Amino acid sequence: MSTTILAATRRGMARALAAFMLCAASPLVLASATIKADSLTVGSDLTYPPYAYMEGGKPAGFDADFSRLLAAKLSLTPVFVDTRFPDLILGMRAHRFDTVASALYVTPERTKLIDFIPYLKTGASLVVLAASQYAPAGPEALCGKRVASIKGASWTPKLQKVSRETCQPKGQGEIKVLEFPTSPEAMMALRSQAADAMIEDAAVVHGMLEQSRDGLKVTSTSLLYPIVIGLGINKESKALREALAGALQRARESGEYQALLARYGLEAPSAAEIQAALTGQAR
């Protein structure tokens, strides 16, 4: 083999090896992209079943399992940092963790602060006490009522808009959103009748109803404010974002991602739904 051909062959092999290393996203490649070498540090509010919660002393739920799946694809050890929801984006931007996996809704406002890798779609439901005669079908039926919610939820400004533009002009009273640090605290406000209704993610509500022993009921007649959920990543963490996106693609190709969705009864967002979430054109 000539020297020219041998050199070209070696260059080709070197390029192929480099491409393989990038696609595999080895710990060596990611060492400088994560807060702690060989680890994927995940911020998550572990009070939010079925997405993220503690079970048997360990993080459980879809987001915990999803984070473990991606970390395994990157040969990294997942490390979870339990953080209340309103502090997740602040904590990540302060570099307390590499990514947020905690039913974080993709909104145009949040995309100004962080990047996303969308991986789920969901929406909200309205809940009241099972014995209540009050049965709000949608946001317009919340006029003049107290509504419990987790703090920092994306539907809060939407309810406030309904309150300003629909309720108050009709003299029906404002929608008073009562915000709480965790979903269980919001539910306790409803149970103690400090709130007339509760608004919460539909999958979370499904889990609540299973545990409530008929104490609660869903009254909304359709999924409210359908929205996409995504991993949150700092805008300057480009290498990590590419690595996580590649890990998700490999999980799709292996079928592990689809199997995880099926286990929790959840769905992946379509390309159109992702685009709508990013641009604010969602329903």
Summary of the structure (lengths in Angstrom):
residues: 283
radius of gyration: 22.0
end to end distance: 63.9
largest distance: 88.5
contacts: 912
relative contact order: 0.17
helix: 44%
strand: 24%
